[in-house]
Amino acid sequence: MEADRESALPNNRRMPSPEKTLAQARTSQADANIRFSDLRRLLMRLGFSERIRGDHFIYTREGIDEIINLQPRGAKAKPYQVRQVRILIIKYELTLNNDE
């Protein structure tokens, strides 16, 4: 089913893998170019729970004191929010869950 969603993207664009998004989030070179949907997908694969209130996407994870609150800017994630995610990835040495 994932492949069906990917092939339905405009201009035959494929969704980047969570591994690629994680690599982008770990570096500061692509903060302004990460899609909001890819960042959401990455956080879910990192084990965060998502709660949505209006346009606020709130992420929590057991063992992590910080709460991540994201809002989209069009289709892209806001660069400062990507930086916040990067700080948590590095601080807690987060890795991808392979249960998908």
N, C-alpha and C positions, 0 to 999 in steps of 0.2 A: 504494500500500500504506500509506503514511503516513496518508492520509485514513481508511482502514479502522481503523487503530489509534485515531485520534482520535475517530471516531464510536463506538467501543466503550467510551469512558470513561463512568463513571457520571454520571447526571444531564445527559447531553449536553454535558459540559464538554469544551472543546477545549484541546489542549496549546498553551501560549503559544509563539509563534515564538521562535527563538533571538535574534532582534533585540530582542524585547520583554524576554526574560530578561536580555540584555546591558544594556539600558537600566535594568532594575531593579537589577542587580548594580552598576552604576556609581554609583547613588545609595545613600545609607545608610537610606532610608526603608522599604525592604522586606526587610531582611536576614532577619527572622524568618518571612517569608511566601513564600520561594522554595522550590519543591518540589525535592527531591533529584534526581529524574529530570530536571528541567529544567536544573539546574546541571550535571549530567553531560553532557547533550546539548550545552549551551553550550561546555563545555570541549573536547569532541570537535570541534565546529565551529571552535573557536579554534586547532585544530591540535595538541592534546595527545594523547599516547598513554595508554591506560588499562591498568592492571594491577590485578587484584583478588586480595586475600589475605584470606580470611574476610569480615569486614564492612568492611575497609579498601579504599577505592578510591584508587589511587595514580596520579597524573598527572605526566607529564614531557613536556618539549618541547625540541627542539634549540634552542640559543641562550638558554635560560632556566635559570639555575643552581638556582633554587628548585624543590622538589618539593612538589606539593600532595597532601595525604593527607586524604581525606574519609571520614566515617562518617555514615550517615543517622541522623536522630532521627525515627523513624516515617517519614512521607512527606515531611517537610520537611528542608531542609538546616540545619545548625547555623549560627546567625548569625555566630559568630566565623569560621567557615570561609568564609562568603560574603564577609566582610571581607577575608580573605586572598586570595581570588580577585580581588576588586576592586583590591587593592593591585597585584597582578601585571598586571591589565588596564591600569591607569593607568601603572605604571612602564615597561612594555614597549610601550605604545600598541598593544595587540592589537586586531585586527579579525577579523571573521568570514570564514572560507573559504567560497567559494560553489560548492564541488564536490558539493553534495548536490542 
